[in-house]
């Protein structure tokens, strides 16, 4: 009787940054956006980038493989820069499969939007306070998320030592024995589960990427 092979769960989180991208019609520097795909798992994954409006965008290397605990940058160019396409929300779907079995493990959608004007002119106006009640709730949340992302990046640059401390904690946690290693001299309450160690590995990878980018 042949032993049964371990099967990877069919649904796992897909980590993509940012969660949405915005192009500005009159700002050429925003016509190219970058999506970063992360693989915090112990196995390689294959990815494929799909779009609801493929005629409006060009994706460089829309398919590929991400090694274990690595990341890749995907370049997206808007190729239909016209006023008629403004304020329309398109979606990119990131599908991931385990490599080399091609077993689907998860997907994530990223919204894309073209806005007329530039970044400066888009935020320069002073609208009527009553108009805020007419905005859809999802647009209000989207504007708030952009503000939080900008603020968090500033904090990371000013308090880099926090990332270093977090990285050291993750390293110490990964060095501790895994649950089930009864022969290890470390007390049982210091044995960590493999799931928790996977989280520590992902956090350590994120910290490393942030430190290298500063």
N, C-alpha and C positions, 0 to 999 in steps of 0.2 A: 504494500500500500504506500503510495507516494505521499510525503508530507505536504500539507496544505501551505501555500505561500501566503505571506502576509499581504493584505490588500490595503492600499491607502484609502482613507475616507474619501467619498466622492465630493464632499463639500468642505472646502477650506477657505479661510479669508484670503482675498486678493488685495495686496497693498499697492496703491497707486498714489502718487503725489504730482500735482495738486488734484483736488477733487473736481475742479472745473477750470476751463480756460476761456479767456476773453481776448478777442481781437478788436483793435480800434482801426476804423476805416482810414483815418488820416495820419496814423502813427505807424510808420514803416517798421519800427523796431518791435512792434507787437505782432507783426504778420507771421512770425515764426514762434511757436511755443514748444516747450519741452515737457514731456511726461516721463516721470521716473517710475519704473516698475521694480519692486523689491521681491526677492525670494528669500525669506528667513528660514526655509525648511532644509532638512538634511538630504534632500534629493533635488536633482535638476528638474526644471519645468520648461515646457514649451509654451510660447505665448503667440496670440494672433490678435491684431487690432482691426476691428470692424467699425463701420460708420453708417449712420442713417442717411448721409448725403455724401457719398464718395466722390461725386463730381465737383464738390466744392473744396476738397482738401487733398493734399498730397502728404502721405506718411512715408518717411524714410525707414526702410527695413520694418515693414508691418508684421513680420513673422521672425521668430528666432528662438533661442534657448538661453535661459538664465541659469548659471551654475548655482550650486547650493550656497546660501548665505551671501549672495551677490545681488547687484542691481544693474539695470541698463537704462539708458536715456533714449526716448523715442522722440524724434523731431517731427512736428506737425506744421505744415505750411497751409495758409488759407489762399486758395487760388481763384476765388470768385469774389473779389473785393468790389462790390457795388452796393449802392444804397438800397436796392430792392432786397438784398439779403440781410439787412440789419435787423436786429431785435428778433431774430429767429433762432430758437434753441435747437441745435443738433446734438447728437449723442455719439460718443465713441464707446464701443464695448470691448473690454479687455478680457479675452478668454484664455484660460490657462489649463494645460494638461500636464500630467506627470510624464517625464521623459525617462526611458524610451517607450513606455507602455501606451502612451497617448490616451490615458484615462483622464476624463474631465475632472478637474478638482475645484473649479470656481470661476466666477466672472465678476466684473465690476464695470459700471457705466460712468462715464465722465462727460459732463455737459460742456458744449462749446457754443459761444455766442459772439456775433459781430456787432459792434456798436459804432455809430457814426461819431465823427470828431476824433479827438485825441484823449489820452488819459487826463490831461490837465483840464480840457474843456468839459469833459464828462462830469467832473466833480466841482466845477466852478460855479454853476448856477445856484440860485436860492429859490427853490420851488415853494409854492403855496403850502403851508402846513397841512391844509385839508387834503392835499393830493396824496399824502402818505397813506391815508386810509383806503385809497383806490388801488395801491400797489398790491399785487398778489402776495400772499404770505411767503411763498417760496423765494420771490425776488428779494424781500426784506431780509430773509435769512442768508441769502447769497451775499448781499452787500455787507452784512455783519461779519460773515466768515472771512471776507477779504481783509477787513480791518484787523481781525484777530491774527491772521497770518502775518501781516506786516509788523504788528506789535511783537509777536513771538520771535521773529527773526532778529529784531533789535535787541531783545533781551538775551538771546543766545550769544550775540557778539560781545555784549557787555559782561556776561557772567559765564564765560567759557569754563571756569573752574567747576561749575555745577555739573557740566557734561563729563568732565574728567572724573569727578567723584562717582557719578552714576556708572561710568565705565568700569571703574575699579570694583564697585559693588557687584556688577555683573560678572566680572572675571572671577572674583572670589566665589560667587554662587556656582559658576560652572566648574570650578575646581572641587567643589564638595561632591561626595559620592551620591550616586543615584539610588533611589529606593529599590531594595531587593539585594543590594550588595552586603550581605550579612557578614562577610569576612573582613570588612573594612573596620579599622579601629575607631573611627569617628562615631560618636553616639548616634542612636537611631533618629533622634529628633532633628539632627542636622542633615539627614538624608533627604534630598530633594527629588520630586517626581520628574520624569522625563518631559512632561508637558510644561512644567514650570521652567525647566532648563531651556526649552525651546523658546519661551517668551524672553528669557534672559539673553539668549543668542540674538534674537531679533532686536532687542533694545540696544545691545552692544553694537550691532551693525549700524543702527541708526545713529548712535552717538559717534561712532567712528567716521561716518559719512559727514556729519555736521561739523566735526572738528576739522576734517580735512578741507572742507569747503570754506571755513572762516578765514 
